[in-house]
Amino acid sequence: MIIALIIIAVVLIIIIALSIRIVPQTTVYIIERLGKFHASWDAGIHLKIPIIDNVVNKVSLKERVLDFPPQGVITKDNVAMSIDSVVYMCVLDPKLFTYGVENPLAGVENLCATTLRNIIGTMDLDTTLSGRDQINAQLEAELDAATDKWGIKVNRVEVKTIQPPQDILDVMSKQMRAERERRQTVLEAEAHKESAVKRAEGDKEAKVLAAQAERDAQIALAEGKAKSIELVYEAEAQGLERLNKAQPTDQILRMKSIEAMKDIANGNSTKVFIPSSIMDSVGDNIGNMSVMAEAFDLKNQQEINKKPKEIKVDKDPCIKPDSSKTTKEVHVTQAVQQEQVETEYNNMDFKY
């Protein structure tokens, strides 16, 4: 009797132990009672009736990453290639996930392959290679709409690899090389052009600056010359003004004229032309030419012959036989002075 009670107690303990279920976090249990959906157990402790209740599926609510194998596709311009895609999805409705499709993951994989072929079939090769964002957006939208009835939420789809055939890769490599060579040629041409332009601009600026410098130098030289001339004229004007204030006599003026002619005679010329005004200022002293010659201090100065020369008086046809004695004496005196002047003039090195 006691053994029977012990056996019954052990059986009850086993049944109770088997009836208690602990559901972990982010997991949902699908419970069927007598072969019919009964409930969805969330995280926590639950009591299951043995034999009557049955756990048919344990669904994880975590986001899943489905890395499908590469899919063969053909572009609009008949280029065959393979595309490898990745799908990020999670289960929103465990009941639909359990009863909506026999194998949800396989269904998502096949749906992704067919949808990807439809999208790539409307695009050419260049658009496919450069339109990853467009492919991802379209694929995500169509997969999400198609998997709603399965209780699946497609969060994101990424095209991981696009693998064109080898001949296309070779052509693309040549095209890329040609494009880079073209860019290099264009950059070199632009660099040469910019260098030539900069060099021409530099030469232009240098010439402009040189012209400006020369102009400034000429202006400064002209201003200096004008200033010097102005100062000379001012000095001469002041000298004349002081001379006028001093009121010099005729003798001083004659002496200054002789000194000026002395400065003129100091040159290399052998002949000096004396203005008539100076000769007039000398007046009656013209006969004393030795004094003037000594004042001029000429190079090839010759000694003046001061010996009296016999004067041969010719008969002046202008004198009438009946002229007076005084008139004859005046003419004789004038002839003597003229003869002396001509003699002294011929002995000097300058001509008037």
DOGU-346371 format. One record per residue (C-alpha): x, y, z. Coordinates in nm, 4 decimals, always signed. Layout:
REM residues N
+----------+----------+----------+
:       px :       py :       pz :
+----------+----------+----------+
:        X :        Y :        Z :
...
+----------+----------+----------+
//
This chain:
REM residues 352
+----------+----------+----------+
:       px :       py :       pz :
+----------+----------+----------+
:  +0.0000 :  +0.0000 :  +0.0000 :
:  +0.2723 :  +0.2356 :  +0.0904 :
:  +0.4614 :  +0.1445 :  -0.2244 :
:  +0.1555 :  +0.2222 :  -0.4335 :
:  +0.1203 :  +0.5606 :  -0.2694 :
:  +0.4848 :  +0.6348 :  -0.3340 :
:  +0.4482 :  +0.5386 :  -0.6976 :
:  +0.1420 :  +0.7584 :  -0.7314 :
:  +0.3253 :  +1.0534 :  -0.5714 :
:  +0.6234 :  +1.0102 :  -0.8034 :
:  +0.3955 :  +0.9976 :  -1.1061 :
:  +0.2171 :  +1.3128 :  -0.9928 :
:  +0.5474 :  +1.4921 :  -0.9443 :
:  +0.6608 :  +1.3919 :  -1.2936 :
:  +0.3331 :  +1.5055 :  -1.4437 :
:  +0.3501 :  +1.8407 :  -1.2651 :
:  +0.7115 :  +1.8830 :  -1.3723 :
:  +0.6226 :  +1.8104 :  -1.7290 :
:  +0.3244 :  +2.0459 :  -1.7132 :
:  +0.5277 :  +2.3508 :  -1.6087 :
:  +0.6904 :  +2.5417 :  -1.8972 :
:  +0.9252 :  +2.8393 :  -1.8731 :
:  +0.9335 :  +3.0536 :  -2.1893 :
:  +1.2626 :  +3.2493 :  -2.2348 :
:  +1.2803 :  +3.6163 :  -2.3340 :
:  +1.2203 :  +3.7109 :  -2.7046 :
:  +1.0597 :  +3.3723 :  -2.7639 :
:  +0.6973 :  +3.2770 :  -2.8228 :
:  +0.5533 :  +2.9251 :  -2.7870 :
:  +0.2639 :  +2.8225 :  -3.0087 :
:  +0.0310 :  +2.5907 :  -2.8128 :
:  -0.2214 :  +2.3543 :  -2.9642 :
:  -0.4893 :  +2.1791 :  -2.7588 :
:  -0.6176 :  +1.8612 :  -2.9039 :
:  -0.4624 :  +1.9538 :  -3.2427 :
:  -0.6087 :  +2.3030 :  -3.2574 :
:  -0.4375 :  +2.6344 :  -3.1989 :
:  -0.4907 :  +2.7281 :  -2.8366 :
:  -0.2564 :  +3.0106 :  -2.7335 :
:  +0.0764 :  +3.1887 :  -2.7816 :
:  +0.2923 :  +3.1863 :  -2.4699 :
:  +0.5187 :  +3.4855 :  -2.4137 :
:  +0.8194 :  +3.4945 :  -2.1823 :
:  +0.7440 :  +3.3569 :  -1.8309 :
:  +0.6076 :  +3.0469 :  -1.6496 :
:  +0.3150 :  +2.8617 :  -1.8019 :
:  +0.1239 :  +2.5433 :  -1.7055 :
:  +0.0501 :  +2.2921 :  -1.9746 :
:  -0.1980 :  +2.0130 :  -1.9465 :
:  -0.0208 :  +1.6918 :  -2.0267 :
:  -0.1311 :  +1.4978 :  -2.3293 :
:  -0.3983 :  +1.7606 :  -2.4075 :
:  -0.1758 :  +2.0663 :  -2.4724 :
:  +0.1179 :  +2.0496 :  -2.7122 :
:  +0.3926 :  +2.3003 :  -2.8012 :
:  +0.4032 :  +2.2938 :  -3.1831 :
:  +0.6512 :  +2.5774 :  -3.2512 :
:  +0.8981 :  +2.7933 :  -3.0694 :
:  +0.9314 :  +3.1257 :  -3.2541 :
:  +1.2214 :  +3.3665 :  -3.1903 :
:  +1.1354 :  +3.7360 :  -3.2096 :
:  +1.4944 :  +3.8421 :  -3.2690 :
:  +1.5988 :  +4.0017 :  -3.6007 :
:  +1.7455 :  +3.7456 :  -3.8339 :
:  +2.0108 :  +3.7855 :  -4.1030 :
:  +1.9435 :  +3.5679 :  -4.4062 :
:  +2.2517 :  +3.5440 :  -4.6284 :
:  +2.1304 :  +3.3765 :  -4.9417 :
:  +2.3654 :  +3.2258 :  -5.2023 :
:  +2.4347 :  +3.4299 :  -5.5216 :
:  +2.1475 :  +3.4436 :  -5.7668 :
:  +2.1955 :  +3.4413 :  -6.1432 :
:  +2.0258 :  +3.7381 :  -6.3163 :
:  +2.0203 :  +3.8904 :  -6.6658 :
:  +2.0184 :  +4.2645 :  -6.7261 :
:  +1.8119 :  +4.4538 :  -6.9795 :
:  +2.1073 :  +4.4611 :  -7.2228 :
:  +2.1462 :  +4.0795 :  -7.1973 :
:  +2.4445 :  +4.0650 :  -6.9610 :
:  +2.4379 :  +3.7613 :  -6.7305 :
:  +2.5728 :  +3.8126 :  -6.3812 :
:  +2.5328 :  +3.6867 :  -6.0258 :
:  +2.4126 :  +3.8939 :  -5.7316 :
:  +2.4536 :  +3.8046 :  -5.3683 :
:  +2.1988 :  +3.9670 :  -5.1336 :
:  +2.1393 :  +3.9823 :  -4.7585 :
:  +1.7931 :  +4.0119 :  -4.5988 :
:  +1.7319 :  +4.1436 :  -4.2470 :
:  +1.3924 :  +4.0272 :  -4.1137 :
:  +1.2051 :  +3.9586 :  -3.7922 :
:  +0.8795 :  +3.7838 :  -3.6902 :
:  +0.5946 :  +4.0129 :  -3.5950 :
:  +0.3129 :  +3.7521 :  -3.5743 :
:  +0.4237 :  +3.4079 :  -3.4468 :
:  +0.0889 :  +3.2512 :  -3.5337 :
:  +0.1058 :  +3.3618 :  -3.9013 :
:  +0.4718 :  +3.2649 :  -3.9105 :
:  +0.3752 :  +2.9174 :  -3.7937 :
:  +0.0639 :  +2.8599 :  -4.0010 :
:  +0.1153 :  +3.1027 :  -4.2944 :
:  +0.3753 :  +2.9051 :  -4.4906 :
:  +0.5300 :  +2.5625 :  -4.4587 :
:  +0.8920 :  +2.6891 :  -4.4599 :
:  +0.9019 :  +3.0686 :  -4.4142 :
:  +1.2788 :  +3.1066 :  -4.4584 :
:  +1.2843 :  +2.9101 :  -4.7817 :
:  +0.9876 :  +3.1131 :  -4.8993 :
:  +1.1723 :  +3.4374 :  -4.8281 :
:  +1.4788 :  +3.3097 :  -5.0165 :
:  +1.2846 :  +3.2125 :  -5.3266 :
:  +1.0809 :  +3.5324 :  -5.3152 :
:  +1.4025 :  +3.7352 :  -5.2916 :
:  +1.5529 :  +3.5567 :  -5.5938 :
:  +1.2492 :  +3.6044 :  -5.8173 :
:  +1.2022 :  +3.9671 :  -5.7138 :
:  +1.5697 :  +4.0412 :  -5.7760 :
:  +1.5505 :  +3.8937 :  -6.1263 :
:  +1.2485 :  +4.1109 :  -6.2047 :
:  +1.4229 :  +4.4282 :  -6.0853 :
:  +1.7537 :  +4.3608 :  -6.2672 :
:  +1.5643 :  +4.2688 :  -6.5850 :
:  +1.4477 :  +4.6303 :  -6.6160 :
:  +1.7993 :  +4.7785 :  -6.5751 :
:  +2.1068 :  +4.7802 :  -6.7973 :
:  +2.4585 :  +4.6929 :  -6.6853 :
:  +2.5775 :  +5.0440 :  -6.5993 :
:  +2.2603 :  +5.1207 :  -6.4044 :
:  +2.2886 :  +4.7911 :  -6.2176 :
:  +2.6491 :  +4.8558 :  -6.1175 :
:  +2.5787 :  +5.2101 :  -6.0029 :
:  +2.2221 :  +5.1656 :  -5.8719 :
:  +2.2676 :  +4.9587 :  -5.5570 :
:  +2.0522 :  +5.1927 :  -5.3507 :
:  +1.7702 :  +5.1713 :  -5.6037 :
:  +1.7886 :  +4.7898 :  -5.6104 :
:  +1.7897 :  +4.7708 :  -5.2299 :
:  +1.4878 :  +4.9995 :  -5.1943 :
:  +1.2767 :  +4.8171 :  -5.4540 :
:  +1.3691 :  +4.4737 :  -5.3214 :
:  +1.2891 :  +4.5708 :  -4.9639 :
:  +0.9509 :  +4.7195 :  -5.0544 :
:  +0.8404 :  +4.4171 :  -5.2585 :
:  +0.9618 :  +4.1579 :  -5.0045 :
:  +0.7988 :  +4.3402 :  -4.7158 :
:  +0.4668 :  +4.3570 :  -4.8972 :
:  +0.4838 :  +3.9900 :  -4.9962 :
:  +0.5753 :  +3.8567 :  -4.6489 :
:  +0.3086 :  +4.0421 :  -4.4500 :
:  +0.0742 :  +3.7433 :  -4.4666 :
:  +0.3528 :  +3.5250 :  -4.3232 :
:  +0.3926 :  +3.7428 :  -4.0125 :
:  +0.7385 :  +3.8535 :  -4.1262 :
:  +0.8723 :  +4.2109 :  -4.1313 :
:  +1.1569 :  +4.2769 :  -4.3789 :
:  +1.3607 :  +4.5555 :  -4.2196 :
:  +1.6357 :  +4.5898 :  -4.4758 :
:  +1.7786 :  +4.4328 :  -4.7899 :
:  +2.1391 :  +4.4803 :  -4.9065 :
:  +2.3025 :  +4.3760 :  -5.2330 :
:  +2.6334 :  +4.2410 :  -5.1111 :
:  +2.8087 :  +4.1428 :  -5.4338 :
:  +2.7505 :  +4.2022 :  -5.8041 :
:  +2.9696 :  +3.9737 :  -6.0106 :
:  +2.9699 :  +4.0377 :  -6.3898 :
:  +3.1243 :  +3.7769 :  -6.6244 :
:  +3.4983 :  +3.7784 :  -6.6886 :
:  +3.4819 :  +3.9259 :  -7.0399 :
:  +3.2738 :  +4.2134 :  -6.9078 :
:  +3.5297 :  +4.2644 :  -6.6330 :
:  +3.8085 :  +4.2814 :  -6.8895 :
:  +3.6191 :  +4.5372 :  -7.0960 :
:  +3.5442 :  +4.7391 :  -6.7844 :
:  +3.9099 :  +4.7281 :  -6.6851 :
:  +4.0157 :  +4.8587 :  -7.0285 :
:  +3.7484 :  +5.1244 :  -7.0137 :
:  +3.8606 :  +5.2305 :  -6.6692 :
:  +4.2230 :  +5.2448 :  -6.7860 :
:  +4.1275 :  +5.4520 :  -7.0908 :
:  +3.9201 :  +5.6856 :  -6.8744 :
:  +4.2054 :  +5.7345 :  -6.6320 :
:  +4.4476 :  +5.8003 :  -6.9177 :
:  +4.2033 :  +6.0521 :  -7.0612 :
:  +4.1758 :  +6.2246 :  -6.7242 :
:  +4.5533 :  +6.2271 :  -6.6938 :
:  +4.5870 :  +6.3841 :  -7.0395 :
:  +4.3230 :  +6.6428 :  -6.9598 :
:  +4.4877 :  +6.7271 :  -6.6273 :
:  +4.8286 :  +6.7602 :  -6.7918 :
:  +4.6829 :  +6.9853 :  -7.0630 :
:  +4.5075 :  +7.1989 :  -6.8044 :
:  +4.8245 :  +7.2175 :  -6.5965 :
:  +5.0271 :  +7.3216 :  -6.9046 :
:  +4.7640 :  +7.5789 :  -6.9967 :
:  +4.7539 :  +7.7197 :  -6.6465 :
:  +5.1334 :  +7.7292 :  -6.6334 :
:  +5.1526 :  +7.9125 :  -6.9679 :
:  +4.8846 :  +8.1585 :  -6.8599 :
:  +5.0571 :  +8.2230 :  -6.5281 :
:  +5.3923 :  +8.2681 :  -6.7026 :
:  +5.2391 :  +8.5120 :  -6.9537 :
:  +5.0676 :  +8.7032 :  -6.6750 :
:  +5.3968 :  +8.7170 :  -6.4864 :
:  +5.5813 :  +8.8497 :  -6.7925 :
:  +5.3063 :  +9.1040 :  -6.8486 :
:  +5.3182 :  +9.2255 :  -6.4905 :
:  +5.6982 :  +9.2395 :  -6.5034 :
:  +5.6899 :  +9.4522 :  -6.8199 :
:  +5.4219 :  +9.6760 :  -6.6740 :
:  +5.6233 :  +9.7238 :  -6.3554 :
:  +5.9404 :  +9.7905 :  -6.5572 :
:  +5.7571 : +10.0482 :  -6.7706 :
:  +5.6135 : +10.2119 :  -6.4606 :
:  +5.9571 : +10.2177 :  -6.2974 :
:  +6.1135 : +10.3730 :  -6.6095 :
:  +5.8309 : +10.6250 :  -6.6292 :
:  +5.8761 : +10.7173 :  -6.2628 :
:  +6.2519 : +10.7492 :  -6.3170 :
:  +6.2020 : +10.9771 :  -6.6203 :
:  +5.9500 : +11.1837 :  -6.4255 :
:  +6.1868 : +11.2108 :  -6.1298 :
:  +6.4779 : +11.3029 :  -6.3626 :
:  +6.2671 : +11.5661 :  -6.5404 :
:  +6.1470 : +11.7074 :  -6.2102 :
:  +6.5052 : +11.7213 :  -6.0832 :
:  +6.6255 : +11.8917 :  -6.3998 :
:  +6.3369 : +12.1377 :  -6.3884 :
:  +6.4125 : +12.2068 :  -6.0228 :
:  +6.7821 : +12.2644 :  -6.0965 :
:  +6.6994 : +12.4999 :  -6.3849 :
:  +6.4551 : +12.6823 :  -6.1631 :
:  +6.7180 : +12.7178 :  -5.8911 :
:  +6.9753 : +12.8447 :  -6.1446 :
:  +6.7316 : +13.1027 :  -6.2796 :
:  +6.6385 : +13.2051 :  -5.9275 :
:  +7.0059 : +13.2456 :  -5.8407 :
:  +7.0661 : +13.4508 :  -6.1567 :
:  +6.7602 : +13.6597 :  -6.0818 :
:  +6.8822 : +13.7213 :  -5.7271 :
:  +7.2270 : +13.8113 :  -5.8625 :
:  +7.0781 : +14.0553 :  -6.1100 :
:  +6.8575 : +14.1991 :  -5.8400 :
:  +7.1548 : +14.2513 :  -5.6105 :
:  +7.3544 : +14.3950 :  -5.9015 :
:  +7.0772 : +14.6418 :  -5.9761 :
:  +7.0634 : +14.7380 :  -5.6119 :
:  +7.4422 : +14.7923 :  -5.6100 :
:  +7.4163 : +15.0232 :  -5.9187 :
:  +7.7602 : +14.9384 :  -6.0751 :
:  +7.9518 : +15.1952 :  -6.2820 :
:  +8.0408 : +15.1637 :  -6.6488 :
:  +8.4009 : +15.0747 :  -6.5677 :
:  +8.2888 : +14.7757 :  -6.3555 :
:  +8.0594 : +14.6585 :  -6.6343 :
:  +8.3423 : +14.6821 :  -6.8857 :
:  +8.5691 : +14.4847 :  -6.6559 :
:  +8.3055 : +14.2132 :  -6.6136 :
:  +8.2640 : +14.1928 :  -6.9912 :
:  +8.6386 : +14.1416 :  -7.0330 :
:  +8.6364 : +13.8701 :  -6.7613 :
:  +8.3513 : +13.6969 :  -6.9394 :
:  +8.5430 : +13.7019 :  -7.2655 :
:  +8.8438 : +13.5604 :  -7.0781 :
:  +8.6337 : +13.2605 :  -6.9750 :
:  +8.5247 : +13.2164 :  -7.3344 :
:  +8.8841 : +13.2324 :  -7.4548 :
:  +8.9902 : +12.9504 :  -7.2159 :
:  +8.8344 : +12.6942 :  -7.4549 :
:  +9.0075 : +12.4902 :  -7.7257 :
:  +8.8979 : +12.7079 :  -8.0162 :
:  +9.1646 : +12.9195 :  -8.1905 :
:  +8.9227 : +13.1886 :  -8.2965 :
:  +8.6982 : +13.3956 :  -8.0750 :
:  +8.4225 : +13.6125 :  -8.2150 :
:  +8.3752 : +13.9191 :  -8.0008 :
:  +8.0282 : +14.0740 :  -8.0060 :
:  +8.0073 : +14.4284 :  -8.1268 :
:  +7.8416 : +14.5345 :  -7.8013 :
:  +8.1585 : +14.4468 :  -7.6095 :
:  +8.3700 : +14.6294 :  -7.8592 :
:  +8.1448 : +14.9297 :  -7.8236 :
:  +8.1773 : +14.9072 :  -7.4454 :
:  +8.5521 : +14.9122 :  -7.4776 :
:  +8.5188 : +15.2439 :  -7.6633 :
:  +8.8234 : +15.4536 :  -7.7197 :
:  +9.0493 : +15.1997 :  -7.5432 :
:  +9.0297 : +14.9602 :  -7.8378 :
:  +9.3728 : +15.0671 :  -7.9331 :
:  +9.5245 : +14.9071 :  -7.6284 :
:  +9.4627 : +14.5518 :  -7.7616 :
:  +9.7572 : +14.4079 :  -7.5692 :
:  +9.5591 : +14.4495 :  -7.2487 :
:  +9.2640 : +14.2531 :  -7.3929 :
:  +9.4870 : +13.9813 :  -7.5316 :
:  +9.6519 : +13.9429 :  -7.1936 :
:  +9.3055 : +13.9314 :  -7.0302 :
:  +9.1873 : +13.6570 :  -7.2669 :
:  +9.5065 : +13.4548 :  -7.1981 :
:  +9.4961 : +13.2645 :  -7.5281 :
:  +9.7053 : +12.9486 :  -7.5820 :
:  +9.9072 : +13.0562 :  -7.8821 :
:  +9.9552 : +13.4067 :  -7.7523 :
: +10.1953 : +13.6133 :  -7.9592 :
: +10.3820 : +13.9173 :  -7.8525 :
: +10.2352 : +14.2333 :  -7.9884 :
: +10.4709 : +14.4460 :  -8.1877 :
: +10.4544 : +14.7829 :  -8.0204 :
: +10.7200 : +14.9523 :  -8.2365 :
: +10.5855 : +15.2433 :  -8.4266 :
: +10.5571 : +15.1806 :  -8.7914 :
: +10.6192 : +15.4302 :  -9.0524 :
: +10.2952 : +15.5512 :  -9.1800 :
: +10.2619 : +15.6176 :  -9.5411 :
:  +9.9955 : +15.8706 :  -9.5910 :
:  +9.8208 : +15.8375 :  -9.9140 :
:  +9.6440 : +16.1133 : -10.0657 :
:  +9.2860 : +16.0920 :  -9.9666 :
:  +9.0695 : +16.1430 : -10.2695 :
:  +8.7962 : +16.2714 : -10.0439 :
:  +9.0104 : +16.5681 :  -9.9390 :
:  +8.9783 : +16.8564 : -10.1637 :
:  +9.2790 : +17.0601 : -10.2563 :
:  +9.1362 : +17.3502 : -10.0867 :
:  +9.0692 : +17.1722 :  -9.7492 :
:  +9.1925 : +17.3323 :  -9.4346 :
:  +9.4995 : +17.2240 :  -9.2455 :
:  +9.2951 : +17.1049 :  -8.9470 :
:  +9.0914 : +16.8716 :  -9.1593 :
:  +9.4064 : +16.7196 :  -9.3022 :
:  +9.5479 : +16.6606 :  -8.9531 :
:  +9.2277 : +16.4822 :  -8.8419 :
:  +9.2419 : +16.2511 :  -9.1371 :
:  +9.6062 : +16.1771 :  -9.0758 :
:  +9.5388 : +16.0929 :  -8.7112 :
:  +9.2511 : +15.8631 :  -8.8024 :
:  +9.4656 : +15.6851 :  -9.0596 :
:  +9.7420 : +15.6332 :  -8.8009 :
:  +9.4986 : +15.4857 :  -8.5470 :
:  +9.3431 : +15.2607 :  -8.8077 :
:  +9.6857 : +15.1341 :  -8.9131 :
:  +9.7758 : +15.0567 :  -8.5519 :
:  +9.4517 : +14.8697 :  -8.4963 :
:  +9.4999 : +14.6608 :  -8.8109 :
:  +9.8605 : +14.5799 :  -8.7107 :
:  +9.7651 : +14.4694 :  -8.3595 :
:  +9.4628 : +14.2844 :  -8.4936 :
:  +9.6785 : +14.0880 :  -8.7374 :
:  +9.9178 : +13.9934 :  -8.4548 :
:  +9.6347 : +13.8452 :  -8.2413 :
:  +9.4896 : +13.4910 :  -8.2643 :
:  +9.1243 : +13.5893 :  -8.2656 :
:  +8.9149 : +13.7653 :  -8.5204 :
:  +8.6253 : +13.9999 :  -8.4709 :
+----------+----------+----------+
//
